[in-house]
Amino acid sequence: MSDGRFDNWRTSSFSGGGSNCVEVAFTPDLVGVRDSKNRDGGVLAFGAEQWHQFIAAVREGEFDLD
């Protein structure tokens, strides 16, 4: 089921236009994340502060598998 709170979904420019990506959409208060292969499969919704903390951790390599 689609989540009506979000529109204007987008993927990273690094994804090369493939369908094996996550998509994000922004509202003033939330960030939605969904699977591009299963757009009706559900949306994870994060508050803006949670999203900023997650992005900072990614940039710092906190989730690197190496």
N, CA, C and O atoms as a Tripos MOL2 file, in Angstrom:
@<TRIPOS>MOLECULE
protein
  264   263    66     0     0
PROTEIN
NO_CHARGES

@<TRIPOS>ATOM
      1 N           0.8510   -1.1810    0.0000 N.3       1 MET1
      2 CA          0.0000    0.0000    0.0000 C.3       1 MET1
      3 C           0.8920    1.2390    0.0000 C.2       1 MET1
      4 O           1.8660    1.3160    0.7490 O.2       1 MET1
      5 N           0.5540    2.1840   -0.8320 N.am      2 SER2
      6 CA          1.3090    3.4300   -0.9290 C.3       2 SER2
      7 C           1.0220    4.3240    0.2760 C.2       2 SER2
      8 O          -0.0760    4.3080    0.8320 O.2       2 SER2
      9 N           2.0250    5.0970    0.6620 N.am      3 ASP3
     10 CA          1.8720    6.0230    1.7820 C.3       3 ASP3
     11 C           1.5850    7.4050    1.2150 C.2       3 ASP3
     12 O           2.4630    8.0000    0.5900 O.2       3 ASP3
     13 N           0.3880    7.9270    1.4150 N.am      4 GLY4
     14 CA         -0.0260    9.1880    0.8300 C.3       4 GLY4
     15 C           0.6400   10.4250    1.4000 C.2       4 GLY4
     16 O           0.4160   11.5280    0.9000 O.2       4 GLY4
     17 N           1.4570   10.2690    2.4410 N.am      5 ARG5
     18 CA          2.1370   11.4290    3.0180 C.3       5 ARG5
     19 C           3.2830   11.9130    2.1420 C.2       5 ARG5
     20 O           3.7200   13.0560    2.2700 O.2       5 ARG5
     21 N           3.7680   11.0600    1.2610 N.am      6 PHE6
     22 CA          4.9660   11.3830    0.4980 C.3       6 PHE6
     23 C           4.6710   11.4010   -0.9970 C.2       6 PHE6
     24 O           3.8990   10.5870   -1.5030 O.2       6 PHE6
     25 N           5.2920   12.3330   -1.6840 N.am      7 ASP7
     26 CA          5.2980   12.3380   -3.1410 C.3       7 ASP7
     27 C           6.6940   12.7910   -3.5690 C.2       7 ASP7
     28 O           7.5560   13.0270   -2.7230 O.2       7 ASP7
     29 N           6.9090   12.9080   -4.8350 N.am      8 ASN8
     30 CA          8.2190   13.3190   -5.3570 C.3       8 ASN8
     31 C           9.3480   12.4040   -4.8880 C.2       8 ASN8
     32 O          10.3820   12.8720   -4.4120 O.2       8 ASN8
     33 N           9.1380   11.1130   -5.0270 N.am      9 TRP9
     34 CA         10.1690   10.1400   -4.6710 C.3       9 TRP9
     35 C          11.3620   10.3000   -5.5900 C.2       9 TRP9
     36 O          11.2100   10.6090   -6.7720 O.2       9 TRP9
     37 N          12.5640   10.0870   -5.0390 N.am     10 ARG10
     38 CA         13.7660   10.1830   -5.8620 C.3      10 ARG10
     39 C          14.8060    9.1730   -5.4010 C.2      10 ARG10
     40 O          14.7850    8.6930   -4.2680 O.2      10 ARG10
     41 N          15.7100    8.8700   -6.3140 N.am     11 THR11
     42 CA         16.8210    7.9620   -6.0280 C.3      11 THR11
     43 C          18.1240    8.7250   -6.2130 C.2      11 THR11
     44 O          18.1460    9.8280   -6.7600 O.2      11 THR11
     45 N          19.1800    8.1310   -5.7580 N.am     12 SER12
     46 CA         20.5010    8.7380   -5.9100 C.3      12 SER12
     47 C          20.8870    8.8050   -7.3810 C.2      12 SER12
     48 O          20.5400    7.9170   -8.1590 O.2      12 SER12
     49 N          21.5980    9.8480   -7.7580 N.am     13 SER13
     50 CA         22.1150    9.9380   -9.1280 C.3      13 SER13
     51 C          23.1670    8.8670   -9.3750 C.2      13 SER13
     52 O          23.4800    8.5700  -10.5280 O.2      13 SER13
     53 N          23.7140    8.2870   -8.3280 N.am     14 PHE14
     54 CA         24.7020    7.2210   -8.4570 C.3      14 PHE14
     55 C          24.0610    5.8770   -8.7710 C.2      14 PHE14
     56 O          24.7740    4.9180   -9.0680 O.2      14 PHE14
     57 N          22.7420    5.7810   -8.7120 N.am     15 SER15
     58 CA         22.0670    4.5040   -8.9440 C.3      15 SER15
     59 C          22.0270    4.1250  -10.4120 C.2      15 SER15
     60 O          21.7400    2.9730  -10.7370 O.2      15 SER15
     61 N          22.3050    5.0510  -11.3010 N.am     16 GLY16
     62 CA         22.3270    4.7400  -12.7240 C.3      16 GLY16
     63 C          20.9700    4.4410  -13.3200 C.2      16 GLY16
     64 O          20.8920    3.8520  -14.3980 O.2      16 GLY16
     65 N          19.9120    4.8240  -12.6590 N.am     17 GLY17
     66 CA         18.5740    4.6220  -13.2090 C.3      17 GLY17
     67 C          18.0580    3.2070  -13.0690 C.2      17 GLY17
     68 O          16.9940    2.8900  -13.6010 O.2      17 GLY17
     69 N          18.7760    2.3470  -12.3710 N.am     18 GLY18
     70 CA         18.3250    0.9770  -12.1670 C.3      18 GLY18
     71 C          17.1660    0.9080  -11.1980 C.2      18 GLY18
     72 O          16.7720    1.9100  -10.6020 O.2      18 GLY18
     73 N          16.6220   -0.2990  -11.0480 N.am     19 SER19
     74 CA         15.4790   -0.4570  -10.1440 C.3      19 SER19
     75 C          15.8700   -1.1580   -8.8460 C.2      19 SER19
     76 O          15.0010   -1.5840   -8.0850 O.2      19 SER19
     77 N          17.1510   -1.2780   -8.5930 N.am     20 ASN20
     78 CA         17.6200   -1.9490   -7.3830 C.3      20 ASN20
     79 C          18.1270   -0.9010   -6.3950 C.2      20 ASN20
     80 O          19.3060   -0.8840   -6.0430 O.2      20 ASN20
     81 N          17.2310   -0.0390   -5.9590 N.am     21 CYS21
     82 CA         17.6150    1.1240   -5.1540 C.3      21 CYS21
     83 C          16.6070    1.3480   -4.0370 C.2      21 CYS21
     84 O          15.5540    0.7120   -3.9800 O.2      21 CYS21
     85 N          16.9550    2.2530   -3.1710 N.am     22 VAL22
     86 CA         15.9650    2.8020   -2.2570 C.3      22 VAL22
     87 C          15.5940    4.1860   -2.7770 C.2      22 VAL22
     88 O          16.3940    4.8570   -3.4280 O.2      22 VAL22
     89 N          14.3910    4.5890   -2.4820 N.am     23 GLU23
     90 CA         13.9090    5.9140   -2.8660 C.3      23 GLU23
     91 C          13.6120    6.6960   -1.5980 C.2      23 GLU23
     92 O          13.2270    6.1190   -0.5810 O.2      23 GLU23
     93 N          13.7890    7.9970   -1.6560 N.am     24 VAL24
     94 CA         13.4810    8.8640   -0.5240 C.3      24 VAL24
     95 C          12.5410    9.9710   -0.9690 C.2      24 VAL24
     96 O          12.5550   10.3960   -2.1240 O.2      24 VAL24
     97 N          11.7300   10.4250   -0.0340 N.am     25 ALA25
     98 CA         10.8380   11.5620   -0.2590 C.3      25 ALA25
     99 C          10.8040   12.3700    1.0300 C.2      25 ALA25
    100 O          10.9310   11.8270    2.1280 O.2      25 ALA25
    101 N          10.6340   13.6630    0.8750 N.am     26 PHE26
    102 CA         10.7050   14.5680    2.0220 C.3      26 PHE26
    103 C           9.4110   15.3460    2.1940 C.2      26 PHE26
    104 O           8.7980   15.7870    1.2220 O.2      26 PHE26
    105 N           9.0070   15.5050    3.4490 N.am     27 THR27
    106 CA          7.9560   16.4450    3.8280 C.3      27 THR27
    107 C           8.6240   17.4140    4.8070 C.2      27 THR27
    108 O           9.7810   17.2070    5.1710 O.2      27 THR27
    109 N           7.9350   18.4510    5.2360 N.am     28 PRO28
    110 CA          8.5710   19.3570    6.2020 C.3      28 PRO28
    111 C           9.0070   18.6670    7.5060 C.2      28 PRO28
    112 O           9.9510   19.1170    8.1540 O.2      28 PRO28
    113 N           8.3290   17.5830    7.8900 N.am     29 ASP29
    114 CA          8.6130   16.9410    9.1750 C.3      29 ASP29
    115 C           9.1860   15.5330    9.0840 C.2      29 ASP29
    116 O           9.7370   15.0270   10.0610 O.2      29 ASP29
    117 N           9.0630   14.8960    7.9270 N.am     30 LEU30
    118 CA          9.4350   13.4890    7.8010 C.3      30 LEU30
    119 C          10.2660   13.2220    6.5590 C.2      30 LEU30
    120 O          10.2430   13.9800    5.5890 O.2      30 LEU30
    121 N          11.0030   12.1130    6.6190 N.am     31 VAL31
    122 CA         11.6930   11.5720    5.4550 C.3      31 VAL31
    123 C          11.1700   10.1520    5.2760 C.2      31 VAL31
    124 O          11.2140    9.3490    6.2070 O.2      31 VAL31
    125 N          10.6780    9.8430    4.0820 N.am     32 GLY32
    126 CA         10.1970    8.5030    3.7780 C.3      32 GLY32
    127 C          11.2280    7.7490    2.9660 C.2      32 GLY32
    128 O          11.8990    8.3260    2.1100 O.2      32 GLY32
    129 N          11.3550    6.4510    3.2360 N.am     33 VAL33
    130 CA         12.2860    5.5890    2.5150 C.3      33 VAL33
    131 C          11.5140    4.3480    2.0850 C.2      33 VAL33
    132 O          10.7880    3.7510    2.8790 O.2      33 VAL33
    133 N          11.6800    3.9610    0.8080 N.am     34 ARG34
    134 CA         11.0210    2.7540    0.3160 C.3      34 ARG34
    135 C          11.9120    2.0410   -0.6920 C.2      34 ARG34
    136 O          12.8920    2.6040   -1.1800 O.2      34 ARG34
    137 N          11.5640    0.8130   -0.9940 N.am     35 ASP35
    138 CA         12.2800   -0.0230   -1.9520 C.3      35 ASP35
    139 C          11.7490    0.2690   -3.3540 C.2      35 ASP35
    140 O          10.5430    0.1890   -3.5860 O.2      35 ASP35
    141 N          12.6320    0.6030   -4.2820 N.am     36 SER36
    142 CA         12.1830    0.9320   -5.6360 C.3      36 SER36
    143 C          11.6120   -0.2770   -6.3680 C.2      36 SER36
    144 O          10.8500   -0.1070   -7.3200 O.2      36 SER36
    145 N          11.9570   -1.4910   -5.9510 N.am     37 LYS37
    146 CA         11.4210   -2.6900   -6.5880 C.3      37 LYS37
    147 C          10.0440   -3.0570   -6.0600 C.2      37 LYS37
    148 O           9.3260   -3.8340   -6.6900 O.2      37 LYS37
    149 N           9.6700   -2.5130   -4.9230 N.am     38 ASN38
    150 CA          8.3930   -2.8470   -4.3010 C.3      38 ASN38
    151 C           7.7860   -1.5790   -3.7100 C.2      38 ASN38
    152 O           7.6940   -1.4330   -2.4910 O.2      38 ASN38
    153 N           7.3820   -0.6870   -4.5640 N.am     39 ARG39
    154 CA          6.9110    0.6310   -4.1300 C.3      39 ARG39
    155 C           5.6620    0.5770   -3.2660 C.2      39 ARG39
    156 O           5.4090    1.4980   -2.4890 O.2      39 ARG39
    157 N           4.8880   -0.4770   -3.3880 N.am     40 ASP40
    158 CA          3.6960   -0.6110   -2.5550 C.3      40 ASP40
    159 C           3.9620   -1.4550   -1.3120 C.2      40 ASP40
    160 O           3.0280   -1.7860   -0.5810 O.2      40 ASP40
    161 N           5.2130   -1.8040   -1.0660 N.am     41 GLY41
    162 CA          5.5660   -2.6850    0.0390 C.3      41 GLY41
    163 C           5.6790   -2.0140    1.3870 C.2      41 GLY41
    164 O           5.9210   -2.6890    2.3880 O.2      41 GLY41
    165 N           5.5150   -0.7280    1.4430 N.am     42 GLY42
    166 CA          5.5910   -0.0240    2.7180 C.3      42 GLY42
    167 C           6.6520    1.0570    2.6960 C.2      42 GLY42
    168 O           7.5400    1.0670    1.8440 O.2      42 GLY42
    169 N           6.5440    1.9520    3.6360 N.am     43 VAL43
    170 CA          7.4470    3.1010    3.7400 C.3      43 VAL43
    171 C           7.9660    3.1790    5.1690 C.2      43 VAL43
    172 O           7.1990    3.0690    6.1250 O.2      43 VAL43
    173 N           9.2650    3.3680    5.3040 N.am     44 LEU44
    174 CA          9.8540    3.6910    6.6030 C.3      44 LEU44
    175 C           9.8620    5.2050    6.7180 C.2      44 LEU44
    176 O          10.3560    5.8890    5.8220 O.2      44 LEU44
    177 N           9.3260    5.7370    7.7980 N.am     45 ALA45
    178 CA          9.2650    7.1860    7.9900 C.3      45 ALA45
    179 C          10.1430    7.5770    9.1740 C.2      45 ALA45
    180 O          10.0460    7.0000   10.2560 O.2      45 ALA45
    181 N          10.9960    8.5630    8.9480 N.am     46 PHE46
    182 CA         11.9260    9.0430    9.9660 C.3      46 PHE46
    183 C          11.6950   10.5240   10.2110 C.2      46 PHE46
    184 O          11.3700   11.2710    9.2880 O.2      46 PHE46
    185 N          11.8630   10.9430   11.4500 N.am     47 GLY47
    186 CA         11.8630   12.3630   11.7550 C.3      47 GLY47
    187 C          13.1140   12.9980   11.1760 C.2      47 GLY47
    188 O          14.0990   12.3090   10.9130 O.2      47 GLY47
    189 N          13.0800   14.2970   10.9790 N.am     48 ALA48
    190 CA         14.2100   14.9940   10.3600 C.3      48 ALA48
    191 C          15.5030   14.8030   11.1500 C.2      48 ALA48
    192 O          16.5560   14.5860   10.5490 O.2      48 ALA48
    193 N          15.4510   14.8760   12.4700 N.am     49 GLU49
    194 CA         16.6630   14.7130   13.2820 C.3      49 GLU49
    195 C          17.2150   13.2970   13.1760 C.2      49 GLU49
    196 O          18.4280   13.1100   13.0820 O.2      49 GLU49
    197 N          16.3360   12.3040   13.1890 N.am     50 GLN50
    198 CA         16.7800   10.9170   13.0160 C.3      50 GLN50
    199 C          17.4790   10.7400   11.6750 C.2      50 GLN50
    200 O          18.5120   10.0760   11.5900 O.2      50 GLN50
    201 N          16.9190   11.3320   10.6370 N.am     51 TRP51
    202 CA         17.4940   11.2240    9.2960 C.3      51 TRP51
    203 C          18.8820   11.8660    9.2550 C.2      51 TRP51
    204 O          19.8180   11.2880    8.7030 O.2      51 TRP51
    205 N          19.0120   13.0390    9.8300 N.am     52 HIS52
    206 CA         20.3100   13.7200    9.8330 C.3      52 HIS52
    207 C          21.3550   12.9070   10.5960 C.2      52 HIS52
    208 O          22.5110   12.8420   10.1800 O.2      52 HIS52
    209 N          20.9600   12.2950   11.6960 N.am     53 GLN53
    210 CA         21.8840   11.4530   12.4590 C.3      53 GLN53
    211 C          22.2970   10.2250   11.6520 C.2      53 GLN53
    212 O          23.4630    9.8310   11.6740 O.2      53 GLN53
    213 N          21.3590    9.6290   10.9520 N.am     54 PHE54
    214 CA         21.6610    8.4670   10.1120 C.3      54 PHE54
    215 C          22.6360    8.8410    9.0000 C.2      54 PHE54
    216 O          23.6200    8.1350    8.7810 O.2      54 PHE54
    217 N          22.3790    9.9320    8.3020 N.am     55 ILE55
    218 CA         23.2600   10.3650    7.2060 C.3      55 ILE55
    219 C          24.6540   10.6850    7.7370 C.2      55 ILE55
    220 O          25.6470   10.3490    7.0920 O.2      55 ILE55
    221 N          24.7450   11.3230    8.8900 N.am     56 ALA56
    222 CA         26.0540   11.6200    9.4870 C.3      56 ALA56
    223 C          26.8080   10.3270    9.7900 C.2      56 ALA56
    224 O          28.0110   10.2420    9.5460 O.2      56 ALA56
    225 N          26.1150    9.3270   10.3160 N.am     57 ALA57
    226 CA         26.7570    8.0450   10.6220 C.3      57 ALA57
    227 C          27.2240    7.3450    9.3510 C.2      57 ALA57
    228 O          28.3000    6.7460    9.3370 O.2      57 ALA57
    229 N          26.4350    7.4120    8.2900 N.am     58 VAL58
    230 CA         26.8460    6.8220    7.0060 C.3      58 VAL58
    231 C          28.1070    7.5090    6.5050 C.2      58 VAL58
    232 O          29.0560    6.8430    6.0920 O.2      58 VAL58
    233 N          28.1190    8.8150    6.5390 N.am     59 ARG59
    234 CA         29.2880    9.5660    6.0620 C.3      59 ARG59
    235 C          30.5400    9.2670    6.8770 C.2      59 ARG59
    236 O          31.6510    9.3100    6.3460 O.2      59 ARG59
    237 N          30.3710    8.9680    8.1490 N.am     60 GLU60
    238 CA         31.5060    8.6530    9.0210 C.3      60 GLU60
    239 C          31.9480    7.1950    8.9020 C.2      60 GLU60
    240 O          32.9180    6.7870    9.5410 O.2      60 GLU60
    241 N          31.2400    6.4080    8.0840 N.am     61 GLY61
    242 CA         31.6240    5.0180    7.8730 C.3      61 GLY61
    243 C          31.1430    4.0580    8.9390 C.2      61 GLY61
    244 O          31.6350    2.9330    9.0270 O.2      61 GLY61
    245 N          30.1990    4.4800    9.7410 N.am     62 GLU62
    246 CA         29.7320    3.6470   10.8470 C.3      62 GLU62
    247 C          29.1400    2.3200   10.3860 C.2      62 GLU62
    248 O          29.1710    1.3410   11.1320 O.2      62 GLU62
    249 N          28.6070    2.2700    9.1780 N.am     63 PHE63
    250 CA         27.9510    1.0600    8.6860 C.3      63 PHE63
    251 C          28.7650    0.3380    7.6150 C.2      63 PHE63
    252 O          28.2670   -0.6020    6.9960 O.2      63 PHE63
    253 N          30.0050    0.7600    7.3870 N.am     64 ASP64
    254 CA         30.8490    0.1090    6.3830 C.3      64 ASP64
    255 C          31.0520   -1.3580    6.7420 C.2      64 ASP64
    256 O          31.2050   -1.7060    7.9130 O.2      64 ASP64
    257 N          31.0520   -2.2070    5.7320 N.am     65 LEU65
    258 CA         31.2130   -3.6390    5.9530 C.3      65 LEU65
    259 C          32.6660   -4.0750    5.9220 C.2      65 LEU65
    260 O          32.9610   -5.2350    6.2100 O.2      65 LEU65
    261 N          33.5590   -3.2010    5.5890 N.am     66 ASP66
    262 CA         34.9850   -3.5590    5.5020 C.3      66 ASP66
    263 C          35.5860   -3.7810    6.8530 C.2      66 ASP66
    264 O          36.7740   -4.0880    6.9570 O.2      66 ASP66
@<TRIPOS>BOND
     1     1     2 1
     2     2     3 1
     3     3     4 2
     4     3     5 am
     5     5     6 1
     6     6     7 1
     7     7     8 2
     8     7     9 am
     9     9    10 1
    10    10    11 1
    11    11    12 2
    12    11    13 am
    13    13    14 1
    14    14    15 1
    15    15    16 2
    16    15    17 am
    17    17    18 1
    18    18    19 1
    19    19    20 2
    20    19    21 am
    21    21    22 1
    22    22    23 1
    23    23    24 2
    24    23    25 am
    25    25    26 1
    26    26    27 1
    27    27    28 2
    28    27    29 am
    29    29    30 1
    30    30    31 1
    31    31    32 2
    32    31    33 am
    33    33    34 1
    34    34    35 1
    35    35    36 2
    36    35    37 am
    37    37    38 1
    38    38    39 1
    39    39    40 2
    40    39    41 am
    41    41    42 1
    42    42    43 1
    43    43    44 2
    44    43    45 am
    45    45    46 1
    46    46    47 1
    47    47    48 2
    48    47    49 am
    49    49    50 1
    50    50    51 1
    51    51    52 2
    52    51    53 am
    53    53    54 1
    54    54    55 1
    55    55    56 2
    56    55    57 am
    57    57    58 1
    58    58    59 1
    59    59    60 2
    60    59    61 am
    61    61    62 1
    62    62    63 1
    63    63    64 2
    64    63    65 am
    65    65    66 1
    66    66    67 1
    67    67    68 2
    68    67    69 am
    69    69    70 1
    70    70    71 1
    71    71    72 2
    72    71    73 am
    73    73    74 1
    74    74    75 1
    75    75    76 2
    76    75    77 am
    77    77    78 1
    78    78    79 1
    79    79    80 2
    80    79    81 am
    81    81    82 1
    82    82    83 1
    83    83    84 2
    84    83    85 am
    85    85    86 1
    86    86    87 1
    87    87    88 2
    88    87    89 am
    89    89    90 1
    90    90    91 1
    91    91    92 2
    92    91    93 am
    93    93    94 1
    94    94    95 1
    95    95    96 2
    96    95    97 am
    97    97    98 1
    98    98    99 1
    99    99   100 2
   100    99   101 am
   101   101   102 1
   102   102   103 1
   103   103   104 2
   104   103   105 am
   105   105   106 1
   106   106   107 1
   107   107   108 2
   108   107   109 am
   109   109   110 1
   110   110   111 1
   111   111   112 2
   112   111   113 am
   113   113   114 1
   114   114   115 1
   115   115   116 2
   116   115   117 am
   117   117   118 1
   118   118   119 1
   119   119   120 2
   120   119   121 am
   121   121   122 1
   122   122   123 1
   123   123   124 2
   124   123   125 am
   125   125   126 1
   126   126   127 1
   127   127   128 2
   128   127   129 am
   129   129   130 1
   130   130   131 1
   131   131   132 2
   132   131   133 am
   133   133   134 1
   134   134   135 1
   135   135   136 2
   136   135   137 am
   137   137   138 1
   138   138   139 1
   139   139   140 2
   140   139   141 am
   141   141   142 1
   142   142   143 1
   143   143   144 2
   144   143   145 am
   145   145   146 1
   146   146   147 1
   147   147   148 2
   148   147   149 am
   149   149   150 1
   150   150   151 1
   151   151   152 2
   152   151   153 am
   153   153   154 1
   154   154   155 1
   155   155   156 2
   156   155   157 am
   157   157   158 1
   158   158   159 1
   159   159   160 2
   160   159   161 am
   161   161   162 1
   162   162   163 1
   163   163   164 2
   164   163   165 am
   165   165   166 1
   166   166   167 1
   167   167   168 2
   168   167   169 am
   169   169   170 1
   170   170   171 1
   171   171   172 2
   172   171   173 am
   173   173   174 1
   174   174   175 1
   175   175   176 2
   176   175   177 am
   177   177   178 1
   178   178   179 1
   179   179   180 2
   180   179   181 am
   181   181   182 1
   182   182   183 1
   183   183   184 2
   184   183   185 am
   185   185   186 1
   186   186   187 1
   187   187   188 2
   188   187   189 am
   189   189   190 1
   190   190   191 1
   191   191   192 2
   192   191   193 am
   193   193   194 1
   194   194   195 1
   195   195   196 2
   196   195   197 am
   197   197   198 1
   198   198   199 1
   199   199   200 2
   200   199   201 am
   201   201   202 1
   202   202   203 1
   203   203   204 2
   204   203   205 am
   205   205   206 1
   206   206   207 1
   207   207   208 2
   208   207   209 am
   209   209   210 1
   210   210   211 1
   211   211   212 2
   212   211   213 am
   213   213   214 1
   214   214   215 1
   215   215   216 2
   216   215   217 am
   217   217   218 1
   218   218   219 1
   219   219   220 2
   220   219   221 am
   221   221   222 1
   222   222   223 1
   223   223   224 2
   224   223   225 am
   225   225   226 1
   226   226   227 1
   227   227   228 2
   228   227   229 am
   229   229   230 1
   230   230   231 1
   231   231   232 2
   232   231   233 am
   233   233   234 1
   234   234   235 1
   235   235   236 2
   236   235   237 am
   237   237   238 1
   238   238   239 1
   239   239   240 2
   240   239   241 am
   241   241   242 1
   242   242   243 1
   243   243   244 2
   244   243   245 am
   245   245   246 1
   246   246   247 1
   247   247   248 2
   248   247   249 am
   249   249   250 1
   250   250   251 1
   251   251   252 2
   252   251   253 am
   253   253   254 1
   254   254   255 1
   255   255   256 2
   256   255   257 am
   257   257   258 1
   258   258   259 1
   259   259   260 2
   260   259   261 am
   261   261   262 1
   262   262   263 1
   263   263   264 2
@<TRIPOS>SUBSTRUCTURE
     1 MET1         2 RESIDUE 1 A MET
     2 SER2         6 RESIDUE 1 A SER
     3 ASP3        10 RESIDUE 1 A ASP
     4 GLY4        14 RESIDUE 1 A GLY
     5 ARG5        18 RESIDUE 1 A ARG
     6 PHE6        22 RESIDUE 1 A PHE
     7 ASP7        26 RESIDUE 1 A ASP
     8 ASN8        30 RESIDUE 1 A ASN
     9 TRP9        34 RESIDUE 1 A TRP
    10 ARG10       38 RESIDUE 1 A ARG
    11 THR11       42 RESIDUE 1 A THR
    12 SER12       46 RESIDUE 1 A SER
    13 SER13       50 RESIDUE 1 A SER
    14 PHE14       54 RESIDUE 1 A PHE
    15 SER15       58 RESIDUE 1 A SER
    16 GLY16       62 RESIDUE 1 A GLY
    17 GLY17       66 RESIDUE 1 A GLY
    18 GLY18       70 RESIDUE 1 A GLY
    19 SER19       74 RESIDUE 1 A SER
    20 ASN20       78 RESIDUE 1 A ASN
    21 CYS21       82 RESIDUE 1 A CYS
    22 VAL22       86 RESIDUE 1 A VAL
    23 GLU23       90 RESIDUE 1 A GLU
    24 VAL24       94 RESIDUE 1 A VAL
    25 ALA25       98 RESIDUE 1 A ALA
    26 PHE26      102 RESIDUE 1 A PHE
    27 THR27      106 RESIDUE 1 A THR
    28 PRO28      110 RESIDUE 1 A PRO
    29 ASP29      114 RESIDUE 1 A ASP
    30 LEU30      118 RESIDUE 1 A LEU
    31 VAL31      122 RESIDUE 1 A VAL
    32 GLY32      126 RESIDUE 1 A GLY
    33 VAL33      130 RESIDUE 1 A VAL
    34 ARG34      134 RESIDUE 1 A ARG
    35 ASP35      138 RESIDUE 1 A ASP
    36 SER36      142 RESIDUE 1 A SER
    37 LYS37      146 RESIDUE 1 A LYS
    38 ASN38      150 RESIDUE 1 A ASN
    39 ARG39      154 RESIDUE 1 A ARG
    40 ASP40      158 RESIDUE 1 A ASP
    41 GLY41      162 RESIDUE 1 A GLY
    42 GLY42      166 RESIDUE 1 A GLY
    43 VAL43      170 RESIDUE 1 A VAL
    44 LEU44      174 RESIDUE 1 A LEU
    45 ALA45      178 RESIDUE 1 A ALA
    46 PHE46      182 RESIDUE 1 A PHE
    47 GLY47      186 RESIDUE 1 A GLY
    48 ALA48      190 RESIDUE 1 A ALA
    49 GLU49      194 RESIDUE 1 A GLU
    50 GLN50      198 RESIDUE 1 A GLN
    51 TRP51      202 RESIDUE 1 A TRP
    52 HIS52      206 RESIDUE 1 A HIS
    53 GLN53      210 RESIDUE 1 A GLN
    54 PHE54      214 RESIDUE 1 A PHE
    55 ILE55      218 RESIDUE 1 A ILE
    56 ALA56      222 RESIDUE 1 A ALA
    57 ALA57      226 RESIDUE 1 A ALA
    58 VAL58      230 RESIDUE 1 A VAL
    59 ARG59      234 RESIDUE 1 A ARG
    60 GLU60      238 RESIDUE 1 A GLU
    61 GLY61      242 RESIDUE 1 A GLY
    62 GLU62      246 RESIDUE 1 A GLU
    63 PHE63      250 RESIDUE 1 A PHE
    64 ASP64      254 RESIDUE 1 A ASP
    65 LEU65      258 RESIDUE 1 A LEU
    66 ASP66      262 RESIDUE 1 A ASP
